[in-house]
């Protein structure tokens, strides 16, 4: 069984999807292992740092993957297709939230390290709170581009495919988002005093 597991680890995402189309559960397990943490992190950040929503949307996206297997184009990169589904799920949720006029508490951008001193922890928490405060006020397009780039470390090309817009638009969104955030967060000086 261990030998089979190693074989799946060597497969590309696209090969795994082809295997999943043939009802291969081990291929699905491998794809889940590769993307579950990334997707949870994406949903968590996009959905107001709500852990429950992040977990719910994580389960939903893998259910959607199973339901929409036939929509996968093997010529397209799997990660771009999968993040497109995730992005659309977030867009739909924003529409629902807007209709309900729902507001959620914002939490920190990253966990505070136990090994740093208390002043660094407080500064990081304050920075993260402010960062998310400003991100919440932004339009969905620039916010999505920022989180996909800096939260999920995706390339400009991948983000352009996911958000279905030109790479130049993504670069522009990132530039203006960084400018906007740097102006508002300029009280935090990297590297100390």
C-alpha positions in Angstrom: 0.0 0.0 0.0 2.9 2.4 0.8 4.3 1.7 -2.7 1.0 2.8 -4.2 0.9 6.0 -2.1 4.4 7.0 -3.4 3.3 6.4 -7.0 0.4 8.9 -6.5 2.8 11.5 -5.0 4.8 11.5 -8.3 1.7 12.2 -10.4 0.8 15.7 -11.6 -2.5 17.3 -10.4 -3.8 16.9 -13.9 -3.0 13.2 -14.0 -4.7 12.7 -10.6 -7.8 14.4 -12.0 -7.9 12.0 -14.9 -7.6 9.2 -12.4 -10.4 10.7 -10.3 -12.6 10.7 -13.4 -12.1 6.9 -13.4 -13.3 6.8 -9.7 -9.9 6.4 -8.2 -10.2 7.2 -4.5 -6.4 7.2 -3.8 -6.0 9.9 -6.5 -8.6 12.0 -4.8 -6.9 11.5 -1.4 -3.6 12.7 -2.8 -5.2 15.8 -4.3 -7.0 16.5 -1.0 -3.7 16.2 0.8 -2.0 18.7 -1.6 -4.8 21.3 -1.6 -6.7 21.1 1.7 -4.4 23.4 3.7 -4.0 25.9 0.8 -7.7 26.0 0.2 -8.6 26.4 3.9 -6.1 29.2 4.2 -7.5 30.9 1.1 -11.1 30.7 2.3 -10.2 31.7 5.9 -8.5 34.9 4.6 -11.2 35.7 2.0 -14.1 35.1 4.3 -13.3 37.5 7.1 -11.0 35.1 9.0 -14.0 33.0 10.0 -12.7 29.5 10.8 -16.1 27.8 10.6 -16.7 29.3 7.1 -13.2 28.3 6.1 -13.8 24.7 7.1 -17.3 24.7 5.5 -16.0 26.1 2.2 -13.1 23.7 2.2 -15.6 20.8 2.4 -17.8 22.4 -0.2 -15.1 22.9 -2.7 -14.1 19.3 -2.6 -17.7 18.3 -3.0 -17.9 20.7 -6.0 -14.7 19.1 -7.4 -16.5 15.7 -7.3 -19.7 17.1 -8.8 -17.9 19.1 -11.5 -15.3 16.5 -12.6 -16.6 16.6 -16.2 -16.0 20.4 -16.3 -12.2 20.0 -15.8 -10.2 20.6 -19.0 -7.1 18.5 -18.9 -5.3 21.1 -21.1 -5.7 23.6 -18.3 -3.6 23.7 -15.1 -5.6 22.1 -12.3 -4.6 24.7 -9.6 -5.9 27.6 -11.8 -9.2 25.8 -12.4 -9.5 24.9 -8.7 -8.7 28.4 -7.4 -11.3 29.8 -10.0 -13.9 27.6 -8.3 -12.8 28.9 -4.9 -12.8 32.5 -6.1 -16.3 32.1 -7.5 -17.5 30.6 -4.2 -16.2 33.6 -2.4 -17.9 36.0 -4.8 -21.2 34.3 -4.3 -20.7 34.5 -0.5 -20.0 38.2 -0.8 -23.3 38.7 -2.6 -25.1 36.8 0.1 -23.4 38.8 2.8 -24.1 42.1 1.0 -27.8 41.2 0.9 -27.9 40.3 4.6 -25.7 43.3 5.5 -23.6 40.9 7.5 -20.4 42.1 9.2 -17.9 39.8 10.8 -15.0 40.3 13.2 -11.6 40.5 11.7 -8.8 38.5 13.2 -5.0 38.5 12.6 -3.4 37.9 9.2 -1.0 35.3 10.7 -0.5 33.5 14.0 1.7 35.2 16.5 4.9 33.3 17.1 5.5 32.0 20.6 9.2 32.7 20.3 9.0 36.4 19.9 9.0 39.0 22.7 5.7 40.5 23.8 6.3 43.8 22.1 6.9 42.1 18.8 3.7 40.0 19.3 1.6 43.1 20.1 3.1 45.0 17.1 2.4 42.1 14.8 -1.1 41.7 16.1 -1.8 45.4 15.7 -0.3 45.3 12.2 -2.4 42.3 11.2 -5.6 43.8 12.6 -5.0 47.0 10.7 -4.1 45.2 7.5 -7.3 43.2 7.6 -9.3 46.3 8.5 -8.0 48.0 5.3 -8.4 44.8 3.2 -12.0 44.6 4.2 -12.7 48.1 2.8 -11.2 47.2 -0.6 -13.1 45.9 -3.6 -13.1 42.2 -4.1 -10.8 42.2 -7.2 -7.8 43.8 -5.6 -8.4 42.0 -2.3 -8.5 38.6 -4.1 -5.4 39.4 -6.1 -3.5 40.4 -3.0 -4.5 37.4 -1.0 -3.8 35.0 -3.8 -0.3 36.5 -4.3 0.8 37.1 -0.8 -1.4 34.6 1.1 -1.1 31.7 -1.2 2.1 32.6 -3.1 0.6 32.1 -6.5 2.2 33.6 -9.6 0.8 36.5 -11.6 -0.1 34.2 -14.4 -2.0 31.8 -12.1 -3.9 34.7 -10.5 -4.8 36.1 -13.9 -6.2 32.7 -14.9 -8.1 32.4 -11.6 -9.6 35.9 -11.7 -10.0 35.7 -15.5 -8.3 38.9 -16.4 -5.1 40.0 -18.1 -1.8 39.7 -16.2 -1.3 43.5 -16.6 -4.5 44.0 -14.7 -3.3 41.8 -11.9 0.0 43.6 -11.7 -1.8 46.9 -11.6 -4.2 45.7 -8.9 -1.2 44.5 -6.8 0.7 47.7 -7.3 -2.2 49.9 -6.3 -3.1 47.6 -3.4 0.4 47.7 -2.1 0.5 51.5 -2.5 -2.8 51.8 -0.7 -1.7 49.5 2.2 1.7 51.0 2.5 0.2 54.5 2.9 -2.2 53.4 5.6 0.3 51.1 7.4 3.3 53.4 7.3 3.4 53.6 11.1 4.8 50.1 11.1 8.4 50.2 10.1 9.9 46.9 9.0 13.2 46.1 10.6 12.6 47.9 13.9 13.4 51.5 14.8 
